[in-house]
Amino acid sequence: MNSLGKYFIIIGAVILIIGVVFTLFPKLGFFGRLPGDIEIKRDNFTLYFPIVTCILISVALSLIFWLINLFIRK
């Protein structure tokens, strides 16, 4: 059960760092407007699906969790 607490502390620290970065640097709004994101505009309808942003976030989170797992196991 002790390792579960470590995971929560690490995840909380990562979320805190990301929140501070986005608060201090609001011009980092490029997430959600990357090339390859789908945006369809019609008269009374707008569909926006950030597929490339989702892939980028997924890769980044996978890398972060892989590194956390690597350091915890040592």
N, C-alpha and C positions, 0 to 999 in steps of 0.2 A: 504494500500500500504506500510505502514511502516514495517509490518511483513515480506513482501517479501524481503526487504533489509536485514533484520536480517538473513533470510535463506541464502541469497547469501554470507553474511559475514561468517556464520558458515561453509557453504560448502567450501568456499575458504580457511578458516583456516584449515579444515581437510585435504584438498588436499595439502596445504603447509606443514603440519606436515608429511604427508606420503612421500612427495618429499624429505624433509630434512632427514628423517630416511633412505630412500633408497640411498641417496647421501652419507651420512656419514658411512653407514654400507653396502657396496656393497656385502658383503658375504651373505646377506639375499636373495640370489637368489634361495631359495628353492621353491618360487612360480613358478608354471609351471612345476615343476619336482616332484610332489607329487605322492605317490602310488595311482594307479587308473586312472591316466592320460593315455590316449590312444596314443600310438606311433607305427606307422606302417612304416617300412623301406623296400623298394624294391630296385631294381637296380638303376633306375633313378627317384625315387619317394619317398618322405617322407611325411606322413600324421601325424600331431600331433594335438590332440584335448584334451585340458586340462580340462576335465569334473570336476574332483574333485577340481581343483583350482577355477573354475567358481562357484561351489557350495559354497566353503569356502568364496569367496569374496562376494557372494550374502548374505550369512548369516551375515557376518560382517557388510555390508552396511545396512542391515535390522535392525540390533541391534543399529547401530549408529543413523539411522534416527528415530527409536523408542525412543531412549534416548533424542534426540533433541526435538522431539514432546512432550515428557513427561515434560521436563524442560520449554519449551515455554508456555505450557498450564497452568502452576502453577503461 
